[in-house]
Amino acid sequence: MLILICTRSFSDILSESGSFLSANTIEHHKELSMISAIGDVEVINAEEILRANKITYDLENDTILAQGKVSLQTKGGDILYADVMELKGDLKKGIVKNFTSVLSDGSIISAAVINRDAEKGDTLEKVIYTKCEPCEDNSEEYPIWQIKALKSKRNLEEGRIEYDHVILDAYGFPVFYLP
């Protein structure tokens, strides 16, 4: 007598969502409805790539918690770096704390918090933006200029970024304020 029991594997679940997951170790915790991946983790979802030391994917809520040297390469070519990112399964929405990003034009932006929404536009808190490259001799020095703002909102429909309470710094000294 032969009895076959068929269950969906997590590779079936990921392929249905159009994602690809690779890591040194991958575990499917059926009782918790979670997938854990540890060591050189890479999630490819359409045109976006998430890399981290560890991720936990909650299948029920379709959320990913990425931890340890996290980077997210967006379809626009921007790369976001953080220690921790909490994202929806499609990688288009989520919250990222203490991040830095190298944008596709070479500029650098960092913020305490980014509320990522790839469709409607991101909102950021405690933002620092500069187009200046870090000094080769001492990367800890202030750039020639940088903009600091309490809040920022990126309007994708209009292709515009709005800043609130802006300070323009030159060599680390505030020179101009705009509410």
Residue pairs with C-beta under 8 A, 6 or more apart in sequence:
9 28
10 21
10 26
10 28
10 35
13 35
13 59
14 20
14 21
14 35
17 45
17 89
17 90
18 45
18 46
19 43
19 44
19 45
19 89
20 42
20 43
20 44
20 45
21 35
21 37
21 41
21 42
21 43
21 57
22 40
22 41
22 42
23 37
23 38
23 39
23 40
23 41
23 42
23 55
24 38
24 39
24 40
25 36
25 37
25 38
25 39
26 35
26 36
26 37
27 35
27 36
27 37
28 34
28 35
29 35
29 36
33 58
33 59
33 60
34 56
34 57
34 58
34 59
35 56
35 57
35 59
36 54
36 55
36 56
36 57
37 54
37 55
37 56
37 57
38 53
38 54
39 53
39 54
40 51
40 53
41 50
41 51
41 52
41 53
41 54
41 55
41 66
42 49
42 50
42 51
43 49
43 50
43 51
43 55
43 64
43 91
45 89
45 90
45 91
46 75
46 90
47 74
47 75
48 72
48 73
48 74
48 75
48 91
48 92
49 72
49 73
50 64
50 66
50 70
50 71
50 72
50 85
50 87
50 91
51 69
51 70
51 71
51 72
51 73
52 66
52 67
52 68
52 69
52 70
52 71
52 85
53 67
53 68
53 69
53 70
54 66
54 67
54 68
55 64
55 65
55 66
55 67
56 64
56 65
57 63
57 64
57 89
58 64
58 65
62 88
62 89
62 90
63 86
63 87
63 88
63 89
63 94
64 85
64 86
64 87
64 88
64 89
64 91
64 94
65 84
65 85
65 86
66 72
66 84
66 85
66 86
66 87
67 83
67 84
68 83
69 83
70 81
70 82
70 83
70 84
70 85
71 79
71 80
71 81
72 79
72 80
72 85
72 87
72 91
72 96
73 79
74 80
74 118
76 104
77 103
77 104
78 101
78 102
78 103
78 104
79 101
79 102
80 96
80 99
80 100
80 101
80 114
80 116
81 99
81 100
81 101
81 102
82 96
82 97
82 98
82 99
82 100
83 97
83 98
84 96
84 97
84 98
85 94
85 95
85 96
85 99
86 94
86 95
86 96
87 93
87 94
87 96
87 116
88 94
91 118
92 116
92 117
92 118
92 119
93 116
93 117
93 118
93 119
94 116
95 113
95 114
95 115
95 116
96 113
96 114
96 116
97 112
97 113
98 112
98 113
99 110
99 111
99 114
100 108
100 109
100 110
101 108
101 109
101 110
102 108
103 109
105 131
106 131
106 133
107 129
107 130
107 131
108 129
108 130
108 131
109 124
109 127
109 128
109 129
110 127
110 128
111 124
111 125
111 126
111 127
111 128
111 152
112 125
112 126
113 124
113 125
113 126
114 122
114 123
114 124
114 125
115 122
115 123
115 124
116 122
117 123
119 156
120 156
121 153
121 154
121 155
121 156
121 157
122 153
122 154
123 151
123 152
123 153
123 154
124 151
124 152
124 153
124 154
125 150
125 151
126 149
126 150
127 147
127 148
127 149
127 150
127 151
127 152
127 163
128 146
128 147
128 148
129 146
129 147
129 149
129 152
130 143
130 145
130 146
130 147
132 143
132 144
132 145
132 146
133 143
134 141
134 143
135 141
135 143
142 169
142 171
142 172
144 170
144 171
145 168
145 169
145 170
146 168
146 169
147 163
147 166
147 167
147 168
147 169
148 166
148 167
148 169
149 163
149 164
149 165
149 166
149 167
150 164
150 165
151 163
151 164
151 165
152 161
152 162
152 163
152 164
153 161
153 162
154 160
154 161
154 162
155 161
155 162
164 179
165 177
165 178
165 179
166 177
166 178
166 179
167 174
167 176
167 177
168 174
168 175
168 176
168 177
168 178
169 175
